Amino acid sequence: MIRWSLSAELLCIIILMLLMFSSHGQKQAPTRSQRVYQTCLLLSLDSILLNILCVFTIVGTIAVPLWLNVLLNSLYFFISVLMCSVMAAYLFSLILEHAYSDQTLRRAIVFVAVLTLFFAAAVLWNIPSGILFFFDEQGAYHRGPLNALGYGILAVELAALVVCYLLHRQSVSRNMAHVMHALPPLVVLMIVFQRLYPEILLNGAIITIADLILYISFQSRRLDLDSLTGVGNRKGFRNELSLRLASRQRFQVILLGLQQFSDINRRFGHQLGDAFLYETARQLERLFPRGRVFRFGNVEFALLLPYPDDDGAARLQTIRDRFEKPLTLGTDQAVLTARLADLLCAGEHWTVGRLLEALEYSLDLARKGDGEPVRFQGQAAQMLQRRKDLVSLMRQSLQERRFRVWYQPVWNTAAGAFTSAEALLRLSTPEGEPISPAEFIPLAEESGLINDLSWLVLEEVCRLLSGGTVSALESVSINLSMQQFLDPDLVPRLRRCLETYALSPTQLKIEITERVAAQDIGRTAAVMDQLSSMGIHFYLDDFGTGWSNLSCALDLPFQCVKLDHSLLSAYPASSRSRQLIHGLVALFHELDVAVVAEGVETQAQADALGGCGVDWLQGYHLARPMPEEALVTFLNTAEKEALPRV
């Protein structure tokens, strides 16, 4: 009788118990894949325990009836193959998880199930026939002629896995590829060793090594998972996209962005705010069990879904309907406003970078829109291309110094002359087509080019003022961006520029909007104090827009406030408009702050504004923005001809 060594089996029990403990110890609810893996571990442990028990009953260490010996060994044979089949099904799902190939996966699972049922029938037929094993009249255990049938089933399943992997290798993850390169040859090698040395039981070792490889490759990996929500993170999303794109899969991507989530944190606290993010991920998983959910950004989630039978709009509506209802956590409820963007990929030649760029741009449009989902197609695609072309043009224009600084003269009501001007940046295409500053300035801020553009304007203004061609101008105002206020070299660079061109600080005025100042009010105040001590004055620009706040004019050292042109739309015809303008002028004068009125379009406005004490007037009625050459001519002409009637 064979004397079996159980040392390897006992060691495998310890390893499997550690794997089960670790697998069940995750904070997040287990996914379907994790539950299948946990089933593999449980069946592996059952198989090894049955094997050890059968060894003791066979050698007579434990006296049991013959029927019980047959039953225990039959269970061992069946559970061992069942465990291998469940693991094979798990591996098939991992190979095909990026392919949305439900039919292929169903066929693979049916194939594995048929093999398992066939072996189950063989186990039942073994009882009367002894084809797998049998006990003689003395109760001694003997291998049957088909004792290695279980290994044959395992070999067929391994071969099927290899074929499936080779057919779908373009969409197989790197970790799964490593498993397929290592696991089959290792299993085959250990099976051969087991057949050569039957006294050393390695069945449990084969099973355990397979479980351990899968654990290391998939279950223990947290790099691609978001630690807060348990769904995939941005890195995992990129990996998933790259696999689907490499194999030309058809799929839908939905991007969801939560609006004003900072209000949730202020209302409930950050801990409960995190709980709402966790619940958002769970809701998306429940809505789309066949999809993959990722935390794309801080309050943004991405869903990867199979290509829709319709246009995919129903899925977007499903999400909208869910997020129009409150999420409940214990006794707390909150409605999380969501904006949606999506993209249908039907096997086109996308790259991950281009696809992410398209999705982020579409979500940005959705955030700025009326709440309707934005699909990246048609107009959105054209707008993104226009944006990319414009950024490229700006970069090239910076290198080739094709940007131009224009100037709009500002009328001094007390002096009765144009004594100041505002510097304005202008850009044209190589063909000479002008591009609106309202289009390229915001894009320059978003793309990080605004800093270089602002320094370009400063250099041009200093050069103009030092040239002696515009001696009528006492000062020129420029706009500074927030990036410049955050630049630690701002004050020294401004000082060097003034010294280089031998200018007085009073000749340079700096305009900033409250939106810029409010981004870092402490930093803004510190920089303004330093520049004010040098003699540079500040204008509060665009007063009267949605950002207007009197406290900004009170708290920061502004010499002047520029009333936005929107305040003059009904002036002076409307009595309410007159009361507002005159009240603001009187208030700012009480605060020793001068007033510039922007957007003066008519003589009636000029007369009324001059009469109520506005210090400077700026607008198309008085002078339009013009290039430097035209400014010189305009100022020289204005000195010789009759001045505008104000």
Order of alpha helices (4+ residues) and beta strands (2+ residues): alpha-alpha-alpha-alpha-beta-beta-alpha-alpha-alpha-alpha-beta-alpha-alpha-beta-beta-alpha-beta-beta-beta-alpha-beta-alpha-beta-beta-beta-alpha-alpha-beta-alpha-alpha-beta-alpha-alpha-beta-alpha-beta-alpha-beta-alpha-beta-beta-alpha
